[in-house]
Amino acid sequence: MSFKVTFIGAGSIGFTRGLLRDLLAVPEFHNIEVAFTDINEHNLDMVTQLCQRDIESNGLGIKIQSTTNRREALKDAKYVLTVVRIGGLEAFATDVDIPLKYGVDQCVGDTLCAGGIMYGQRGIAEMLNICKDIREVAAPDVLLLNYANPMAMLTWACNKYGGVRTIGLCHGVQGGHWQIATALGLEKSEVDIICAGINHQTWYVQVQHKGEDMTGKLLEAFEAHPEFSKTEKVRIDMLRRFGYYSTESNGHLSEYVPWYRKRPDEIKDWIDLGTWINGETGGYLRVCTEGRNWFETDFPNWMQEEPFKYEADKRSEEHGSYIIEGLETGRVYRGHFNVVNNGVISNLPADAIIEAPGYVDRNGINMPHVGDLPLGPAAVCNVSISVQRLAVEAAVRGDDQLLRQAMMMDPLVGAVCNPKEIWQMADEMLVAQEKWLPQYGDAIAAAKTRLAAGNLIPTKDYEGAARLKVKTVDEMMEDREAARRNASEADKAKERPAAAH
């Protein structure tokens, strides 16, 4: 078999190297074409060197086409994987730091809330450019596999406005599946699940062991678990109130709803600092910064280490390679995918991007009908979908009125800020991110005028309820293995140590 796979944002070491290993572990794929592209030539070169060395050590003859020219990389591609972070860590810092001035304390800020909404504005602007290139130079039957956040917003924009068939992929369902099995004292393979909702707010609506429904036993199991009872307080409370466990980590979930991060003195009641994903303020920004700094410093050592082995038992749980394998070989794969709803979940809007079980084989990607979500979980999802829809339309049109309305409707922003504060925060974020927001030229000019005029609402010099300092390279040297793991993993929350109080 020979076809072309292109990675956009290939300078992202965590995703690119692992996804390539997954793909080339499929025996039929040893003659495919691989292209890497990124706007950062330095990062692209490092990742290309590392991946090319892996390829050669596995005895394959593939030569990576590595280029900063995206259209060259996309030419004739049948599959495109996007692992981009538009604006990089520079823009990400403003997603976290500016909302803090207004009391909005985020753990991640890449999916919903003020940070996720702005990340979507940057991402959609560029994803539509990527889609234009794909339409013009890629293979006619191209499939875009999007790994970039905000997953639902970007996948929504690509399908509705990009003219490219796009599936969004995430590893949240797999992580929660493992947790549920662990809490029940079982192996993951012994527990069958159906998960449905929207990305990062997907609900385990069916949990079975040997045909027995285990849903009613989950709350007691999680409350009794020595680690999860401390590290997953938000998820356990949502399970208590809504009856179903949610895919997303404690820190992620806490910023998507209005109840757990709105009062600074209560935030620490719901989080723990054993690992960033449990709720640390700006935690994902910190570990991404540390990971990038470590990779830059430690890269020569990476080139001396044992290369990746392209073997079946080394494949990760990321869906991408299995989808391509199913489509190309006919082997059936079952996973959870982000797609346009079109009635799959009957009480969520048809135009929304939902996450639900799907099957892949040579006939394509097929999504069975799920039916209604339970009313409570559906209500939680519907609030977020309203924010997503406003944010997508704002990004596509460059409409800052819709952008501000998305901020107002966001559960956590609305719980913390009044309308005047939201308007001023939006002004600050638009101005700070000007170079990544070409669609907002007029709105940014007006925002600059308002901010320069003075008479501004006072803001806080606030670091957040639980912010930790970014480690220096010297500090990371004290545990080189942990630093290496953080830099190399796509899922930077894969290892969740017990709580550290």
Secondary structure per residue as TSV (DSSP state, phi and psi in degrees):
chain	resnum	aa	ss	phi	psi
A	1	M	-	360.0	139.1
A	2	S	-	-141.3	126.1
A	3	F	-	-154.4	171.1
A	4	K	E	-110.4	134.5
A	5	V	E	-118.9	127.8
A	6	T	E	-115.9	132.2
A	7	F	E	-103.7	119.7
A	8	I	E	-102.8	125.8
A	9	G	T	88.9	29.6
A	10	A	T	-65.4	-13.4
A	11	G	T	-70.3	-2.0
A	12	S	-	-81.9	100.4
A	13	I	H	-62.8	-40.4
A	14	G	H	-59.1	-47.7
A	15	F	H	-80.8	-48.6
A	16	T	H	-60.8	-51.0
A	17	R	H	-65.5	-41.1
A	18	G	H	-68.4	-42.2
A	19	L	H	-66.1	-36.5
A	20	L	H	-65.8	-41.6
A	21	R	H	-58.7	-45.0
A	22	D	H	-58.3	-44.9
A	23	L	H	-66.5	-45.1
A	24	L	H	-82.7	-0.6
A	25	A	T	-77.8	-12.2
A	26	V	S	-82.8	117.9
A	27	P	G	-56.0	-36.6
A	28	E	G	-69.3	-11.7
A	29	F	G	-101.1	17.7
A	30	H	T	-77.2	-3.8
A	31	N	T	-121.2	18.0
A	32	I	-	-73.7	164.4
A	33	E	E	-95.8	140.9
A	34	V	E	-127.7	129.9
A	35	A	E	-126.0	136.9
A	36	F	E	-114.8	137.7
A	37	T	E	-142.3	147.4
A	38	D	-	-160.7	154.9
A	39	I	S	-81.0	-17.2
A	40	N	-	-98.1	102.7
A	41	E	H	-64.2	-35.5
A	42	H	H	-64.9	-50.7
A	43	N	H	-62.5	-41.8
A	44	L	H	-59.7	-42.3
A	45	D	H	-65.0	-42.5
A	46	M	H	-63.2	-47.9
A	47	V	H	-66.0	-39.0
A	48	T	H	-61.9	-45.3
A	49	Q	H	-57.2	-45.0
A	50	L	H	-65.2	-46.0
A	51	C	H	-70.8	-35.8
A	52	Q	H	-65.5	-37.9
A	53	R	H	-63.7	-41.4
A	54	D	H	-58.7	-47.0
A	55	I	H	-58.1	-48.8
A	56	E	H	-67.5	-35.7
A	57	S	H	-69.7	-20.6
A	58	N	T	-92.0	7.4
A	59	G	T	75.0	20.6
A	60	L	-	-96.0	152.5
A	61	G	-	-97.9	10.3
A	62	I	-	-68.2	133.5
A	63	K	-	-113.1	115.6
A	64	I	-	-64.6	129.6
A	65	Q	E	-85.2	107.4
A	66	S	E	-114.1	120.5
A	67	T	E	-154.9	148.9
A	68	T	S	-84.4	-4.5
A	69	N	-	-88.6	102.4
A	70	R	H	-61.8	-40.5
A	71	R	H	-65.1	-36.6
A	72	E	H	-62.4	-44.2
A	73	A	H	-64.7	-34.0
A	74	L	H	-82.2	-13.6
A	75	K	T	-56.6	120.2
A	76	D	T	67.5	14.1
A	77	A	-	-68.3	136.6
A	78	K	S	-93.3	-30.6
A	79	Y	E	-130.2	136.0
A	80	V	E	-125.5	127.9
A	81	L	E	-111.2	123.0
A	82	T	E	-102.5	122.1
A	83	V	-	-128.1	41.7
A	84	V	-	-86.0	154.1
A	85	R	-	-128.0	95.9
A	86	I	T	-68.5	125.4
A	87	G	T	92.5	-10.6
A	88	G	H	57.1	-158.3
A	89	L	H	-71.2	-24.8
A	90	E	H	-62.4	-50.5
A	91	A	H	-69.5	-38.0
A	92	F	H	-56.3	-40.0
A	93	A	H	-59.5	-38.9
A	94	T	H	-71.8	-28.8
A	95	D	H	-60.7	-31.3
A	96	V	H	-94.4	-46.0
A	97	D	H	-74.7	-40.2
A	98	I	H	-66.9	-47.3
A	99	P	H	-58.3	-31.5
A	100	L	H	-59.0	-33.8
A	101	K	H	-60.8	-24.0
A	102	Y	T	-104.3	8.9
A	103	G	T	88.1	6.0
A	104	V	-	-89.6	106.9
A	105	D	-	-102.0	106.2
A	106	Q	-	-106.8	145.8
A	107	C	S	-83.5	-41.1
A	108	V	-	-120.3	-62.6
A	109	G	-	75.3	38.8
A	110	D	S	-128.6	6.0
A	111	T	S	-130.1	-48.8
A	112	L	S	-139.1	-161.5
A	113	C	H	62.1	-176.3
A	114	A	H	-60.2	-43.3
A	115	G	H	-66.0	-45.1
A	116	G	H	-65.5	-36.8
A	117	I	H	-63.9	-44.8
A	118	M	H	-70.4	-36.6
A	119	Y	H	-59.4	-38.1
A	120	G	H	-65.2	-36.8
A	121	Q	H	-63.4	-43.1
A	122	R	H	-67.1	-46.4
A	123	G	H	-66.3	-42.5
A	124	I	H	-65.6	-41.1
A	125	A	H	-55.5	-43.3
A	126	E	H	-82.3	-35.1
A	127	M	H	-62.3	-33.8
A	128	L	H	-69.4	-32.3
A	129	N	H	-66.4	-41.6
A	130	I	H	-61.0	-44.2
A	131	C	H	-61.3	-39.4
A	132	K	H	-59.4	-46.1
A	133	D	H	-62.5	-41.5
A	134	I	H	-61.2	-47.4
A	135	R	H	-58.7	-36.7
A	136	E	H	-84.8	-30.8
A	137	V	H	-126.9	-15.7
A	138	A	S	-79.8	175.7
A	139	A	-	-63.7	150.7
A	140	P	T	-59.9	-33.0
A	141	D	T	-99.0	26.8
A	142	V	-	-58.3	145.4
A	143	L	E	-121.3	128.7
A	144	L	E	-97.4	120.5
A	145	L	E	-104.1	107.4
A	146	N	E	-97.5	120.4
A	147	Y	-	-102.9	-4.2
A	148	A	-	-82.5	146.1
A	149	N	S	-97.0	160.4
A	150	P	S	-68.6	116.7
A	151	M	H	-52.9	-53.1
A	152	A	H	-64.9	-44.8
A	153	M	H	-63.0	-45.9
A	154	L	H	-67.0	-42.9
A	155	T	H	-65.9	-37.2
A	156	W	H	-60.0	-51.0
A	157	A	H	-63.6	-41.1
A	158	C	I	-64.7	-40.9
A	159	N	I	-72.7	-41.5
A	160	K	I	-81.7	-40.9
A	161	Y	I	-116.5	-17.1
A	162	G	I	-87.3	-18.0
A	163	G	-	68.4	23.4
A	164	V	S	-127.7	130.5
A	165	R	-	-63.6	119.4
A	166	T	E	-131.5	132.9
A	167	I	E	-117.5	132.8
A	168	G	E	-94.8	139.3
A	169	L	-	-128.2	137.7
A	170	C	-	-146.7	158.2
A	171	H	S	-107.0	12.5
A	172	G	H	-64.3	-39.0
A	173	V	H	-62.8	-41.9
A	174	Q	H	-64.0	-40.4
A	175	G	H	-64.5	-44.5
A	176	G	H	-67.9	-34.2
A	177	H	H	-58.7	-44.7
A	178	W	H	-63.2	-42.5
A	179	Q	H	-61.3	-44.8
A	180	I	H	-60.1	-47.0
A	181	A	H	-60.4	-44.3
A	182	T	H	-61.2	-45.0
A	183	A	H	-62.4	-33.7
A	184	L	T	-83.8	-3.3
A	185	G	T	75.2	27.5
A	186	L	-	-121.4	168.2
A	187	E	-	-82.1	151.1
A	188	K	G	-57.2	-38.1
A	189	S	G	-65.2	-17.4
A	190	E	G	-88.1	-8.9
A	191	V	-	-115.8	122.8
A	192	D	E	-102.6	138.8
A	193	I	E	-131.5	152.0
A	194	I	E	-122.5	126.0
A	195	C	E	-122.2	133.8
A	196	A	E	-151.8	145.5
A	197	G	E	158.0	-134.7
A	198	I	E	-125.7	159.2
A	199	N	T	-52.6	130.9
A	200	H	T	72.0	-1.3
A	201	Q	E	-137.7	52.8
A	202	T	E	-98.6	140.3
A	203	W	E	-114.8	136.5
A	204	Y	E	-79.9	86.2
A	205	V	E	-79.6	-14.9
A	206	Q	E	-141.6	125.5
A	207	V	E	-130.6	115.7
A	208	Q	E	-127.6	145.4
A	209	H	E	-131.8	116.2
A	210	K	T	51.3	42.1
A	211	G	T	83.1	-7.2
A	212	E	E	-92.2	133.1
A	213	D	E	-74.8	121.0
A	214	M	-	-102.6	1.9
A	215	T	G	-55.6	-44.2
A	216	G	G	-68.3	-12.6
A	217	K	G	-97.1	-4.6
A	218	L	H	-69.7	-41.7
A	219	L	H	-60.3	-49.1
A	220	E	H	-61.2	-39.7
A	221	A	H	-64.9	-43.8
A	222	F	H	-70.3	-39.4
A	223	E	H	-64.6	-29.9
A	224	A	H	-88.8	-11.8
A	225	H	-	-73.4	129.6
A	226	P	T	-62.8	-31.4
A	227	E	T	-94.5	-53.9
A	228	F	H	-61.3	-32.0
A	229	S	H	-62.0	-22.2
A	230	K	H	-98.4	-36.7
A	231	T	H	-92.6	-16.5
A	232	E	-	-122.8	44.9
A	233	K	H	-65.0	-37.7
A	234	V	H	-67.0	-47.2
A	235	R	H	-62.8	-38.6
A	236	I	H	-67.2	-40.0
A	237	D	H	-66.6	-38.8
A	238	M	H	-64.3	-38.4
A	239	L	H	-61.9	-41.9
A	240	R	H	-62.6	-41.8
A	241	R	H	-85.5	-32.6
A	242	F	H	-111.5	-12.7
A	243	G	S	90.3	-4.0
A	244	Y	S	-139.1	145.7
A	245	Y	-	-80.9	146.1
A	246	S	B	-108.8	149.4
A	247	T	S	-64.2	-34.5
A	248	E	S	-86.0	151.4
A	249	S	-	-60.5	164.8
A	250	N	H	-54.7	-46.8
A	251	G	H	-68.8	-45.7
A	252	H	H	-57.1	-57.0
A	253	L	H	-59.4	-35.4
A	254	S	H	-62.7	-23.5
A	255	E	T	-98.3	-1.2
A	256	Y	T	-95.6	-12.0
A	257	V	S	-125.6	162.4
A	258	P	S	-87.9	2.7
A	259	W	S	-100.6	-19.8
A	260	Y	S	-111.8	-16.0
A	261	R	S	-126.8	18.8
A	262	K	S	-88.2	-22.6
A	263	R	S	-115.3	114.4
A	264	P	H	-52.8	-37.5
A	265	D	H	-75.5	-9.1
A	266	E	H	-103.6	-13.7
A	267	I	H	-57.8	-43.2
A	268	K	H	-66.9	-16.5
A	269	D	H	-67.8	-21.7
A	270	W	H	-109.6	-7.5
A	271	I	-	-123.9	174.5
A	272	D	-	-149.7	160.0
A	273	L	S	-106.3	22.2
A	274	G	S	-61.5	-35.0
A	275	T	S	-152.7	154.2
A	276	W	G	-56.5	-34.3
A	277	I	G	-69.0	-12.4
A	278	N	G	-80.6	-0.5
A	279	G	T	134.6	4.0
A	280	E	-	-53.8	135.3
A	281	T	B	-61.1	125.1
A	282	G	T	60.8	27.2
A	283	G	H	-63.8	-41.2
A	284	Y	H	-70.1	-37.0
A	285	L	H	-59.4	-41.9
A	286	R	H	-62.9	-49.7
A	287	V	H	-70.6	-31.3
A	288	C	H	-66.9	-40.3
A	289	T	H	-64.6	-45.7
A	290	E	H	-62.5	-41.4
A	291	G	H	-63.2	-43.5
A	292	R	H	-65.5	-43.9
A	293	N	H	-62.8	-38.8
A	294	W	H	-68.3	-44.3
A	295	F	H	-60.5	-42.8
A	296	E	H	-58.3	-43.5
A	297	T	H	-76.9	-40.2
A	298	D	H	-95.7	-0.8
A	299	F	H	-51.3	-44.9
A	300	P	H	-56.2	-35.7
A	301	N	H	-69.4	-35.5
A	302	W	H	-59.7	-37.1
A	303	M	T	-70.7	-16.6
A	304	Q	T	-93.6	-13.5
A	305	E	S	-80.6	169.6
A	306	E	-	-59.1	127.4
A	307	P	-	-66.6	162.3
A	308	F	-	-64.8	143.4
A	309	K	-	-99.4	131.7
A	310	Y	-	-89.5	79.4
A	311	E	-	-128.0	152.0
A	312	A	G	-56.6	-39.9
A	313	D	G	-78.0	-3.4
A	314	K	G	-97.9	-4.3
A	315	R	-	-67.3	143.1
A	316	S	-	-83.3	-177.8
A	317	E	S	-91.5	5.1
A	318	E	-	-61.8	137.5
A	319	H	S	-71.7	-26.3
A	320	G	H	-51.1	-52.7
A	321	S	H	-67.2	-31.9
A	322	Y	H	-71.7	-35.1
A	323	I	H	-63.9	-47.5
A	324	I	H	-63.7	-40.0
A	325	E	H	-61.8	-43.8
A	326	G	H	-62.8	-45.3
A	327	L	H	-65.3	-36.9
A	328	E	H	-87.7	-36.2
A	329	T	H	-104.7	-18.3
A	330	G	-	89.4	-5.5
A	331	R	-	-65.0	135.2
A	332	V	-	-80.0	133.4
A	333	Y	E	-127.7	134.3
A	334	R	E	-111.4	126.8
A	335	G	E	-149.2	-170.8
A	336	H	E	-118.0	124.1
A	337	F	E	-126.1	152.2
A	338	N	E	-96.9	115.3
A	339	V	E	-139.8	165.5
A	340	V	E	-63.1	131.5
A	341	N	-	-58.1	-58.8
A	342	N	T	47.2	39.8
A	343	G	T	89.6	-0.5
A	344	V	S	-59.1	-48.4
A	345	I	B	-106.5	109.3
A	346	S	T	-72.9	-20.1
A	347	N	T	-107.6	22.5
A	348	L	S	-115.4	154.1
A	349	P	-	-60.1	144.2
A	350	A	T	-62.9	-31.1
A	351	D	T	-87.1	-8.0
A	352	A	S	-72.3	158.4
A	353	I	E	-90.7	115.3
A	354	I	E	-107.3	161.9
A	355	E	E	-116.9	123.5
A	356	A	E	-155.5	168.6
A	357	P	E	-67.5	141.9
A	358	G	E	-144.2	161.9
A	359	Y	E	-123.2	141.8
A	360	V	E	-124.6	135.0
A	361	D	E	-154.9	-162.7
A	362	R	T	-63.6	-19.8
A	363	N	T	-78.7	-8.7
A	364	G	E	119.2	-162.0
A	365	I	E	-101.9	116.8
A	366	N	E	-116.5	129.0
A	367	M	-	-110.6	108.5
A	368	P	-	-63.8	156.1
A	369	H	-	-72.0	124.5
A	370	V	-	-89.0	-36.9
A	371	G	B	92.0	-156.3
A	372	D	-	-77.3	138.6
A	373	L	-	-73.3	154.0
A	374	P	-	-53.2	148.6
A	375	L	H	-58.7	-42.9
A	376	G	H	-63.5	-56.4
A	377	P	H	-55.9	-37.9
A	378	A	H	-63.0	-37.9
A	379	A	H	-64.6	-42.4
A	380	V	H	-61.0	-45.9
A	381	C	H	-63.8	-41.0
A	382	N	H	-64.0	-34.8
A	383	V	H	-61.1	-46.8
A	384	S	H	-66.3	-37.9
A	385	I	H	-62.0	-38.2
A	386	S	H	-60.7	-42.4
A	387	V	H	-63.8	-45.7
A	388	Q	H	-60.1	-44.9
A	389	R	H	-62.1	-45.7
A	390	L	H	-60.0	-43.7
A	391	A	H	-66.9	-39.4
A	392	V	H	-64.1	-48.6
A	393	E	H	-64.8	-37.1
A	394	A	H	-60.6	-45.6
A	395	A	H	-65.8	-41.7
A	396	V	H	-67.7	-40.1
A	397	R	H	-91.1	-13.9
A	398	G	T	65.3	40.0
A	399	D	-	-103.8	103.1
A	400	D	H	-74.2	-18.0
A	401	Q	H	-66.7	-44.8
A	402	L	H	-65.2	-36.7
A	403	L	H	-59.9	-45.7
A	404	R	H	-67.0	-36.0
A	405	Q	H	-65.2	-37.3
A	406	A	H	-60.6	-42.8
A	407	M	H	-62.6	-42.4
A	408	M	H	-63.5	-39.4
A	409	M	H	-79.1	-14.5
A	410	D	S	-62.3	132.4
A	411	P	H	-57.8	-48.3
A	412	L	H	-76.0	-43.5
A	413	V	H	-58.2	-45.5
A	414	G	H	-65.5	-29.5
A	415	A	H	-73.4	-27.5
A	416	V	H	-99.6	-38.0
A	417	C	-	-112.5	149.7
A	418	N	-	-90.9	170.4
A	419	P	H	-57.8	-40.5
A	420	K	H	-64.3	-39.5
A	421	E	H	-65.0	-40.5
A	422	I	H	-63.4	-42.2
A	423	W	H	-61.6	-43.8
A	424	Q	H	-69.7	-40.0
A	425	M	H	-61.5	-42.4
A	426	A	H	-61.9	-41.2
A	427	D	H	-57.3	-48.8
A	428	E	H	-61.2	-41.7
A	429	M	H	-71.1	-38.8
A	430	L	H	-61.4	-44.9
A	431	V	H	-67.2	-43.1
A	432	A	H	-63.8	-29.0
A	433	Q	T	-107.9	21.4
A	434	E	G	-51.0	-42.7
A	435	K	G	-70.1	-11.7
A	436	W	G	-108.0	5.4
A	437	L	-	-124.9	65.8
A	438	P	G	-62.2	-24.9
A	439	Q	G	-77.0	-8.3
A	440	Y	G	-110.4	27.4
A	441	G	H	-52.6	-53.4
A	442	D	H	-66.0	-41.7
A	443	A	H	-64.7	-37.9
A	444	I	H	-69.7	-38.7
A	445	A	H	-60.5	-43.6
A	446	A	H	-66.4	-38.8
A	447	A	H	-63.7	-40.8
A	448	K	H	-60.5	-42.2
A	449	T	H	-61.9	-44.8
A	450	R	H	-64.3	-43.9
A	451	L	H	-66.6	-33.7
A	452	A	H	-75.5	-21.0
A	453	A	T	-73.3	-13.6
A	454	G	-	81.3	-159.2
A	455	N	-	54.5	41.8
A	456	L	-	-88.3	154.7
A	457	I	-	-65.6	131.0
A	458	P	-	-61.9	141.1
A	459	T	-	-115.3	171.5
A	460	K	-	-97.2	147.1
A	461	D	-	-91.6	83.8
A	462	Y	-	-124.7	123.6
A	463	E	-	-89.6	-7.3
A	464	G	-	98.9	166.0
A	465	A	S	-74.3	-22.9
A	466	A	S	-151.9	57.1
A	467	R	B	-96.6	135.9
A	468	L	-	-111.3	153.6
A	469	K	-	-74.3	142.8
A	470	V	-	-66.9	128.0
A	471	K	-	-71.6	142.2
A	472	T	-	-76.0	165.7
A	473	V	H	-60.5	-39.0
A	474	D	H	-61.3	-41.8
A	475	E	H	-66.0	-38.5
A	476	M	H	-67.3	-26.3
A	477	M	H	-59.4	-24.4
A	478	E	T	-66.7	-24.3
A	479	D	T	-138.5	78.6
A	480	R	H	-61.5	-35.8
A	481	E	H	-64.8	-43.3
A	482	A	H	-65.0	-39.4
A	483	A	H	-65.2	-42.0
A	484	R	H	-63.1	-43.6
A	485	R	H	-62.8	-44.7
A	486	N	H	-61.5	-42.1
A	487	A	H	-69.9	-32.2
A	488	S	H	-93.8	-19.6
A	489	E	-	-87.5	138.8
A	490	A	S	-71.3	-42.2
A	491	D	S	-91.8	95.5
A	492	K	T	-78.5	7.2
A	493	A	T	-120.0	18.0
A	494	K	S	-59.5	-44.2
A	495	E	-	-95.7	118.4
A	496	R	-	-116.5	90.8
A	497	P	-	-66.1	165.0
A	498	A	-	-63.3	162.3
A	499	A	-	-58.7	142.5
A	500	A	-	-118.6	107.5
A	501	H	-	-95.3	360.0
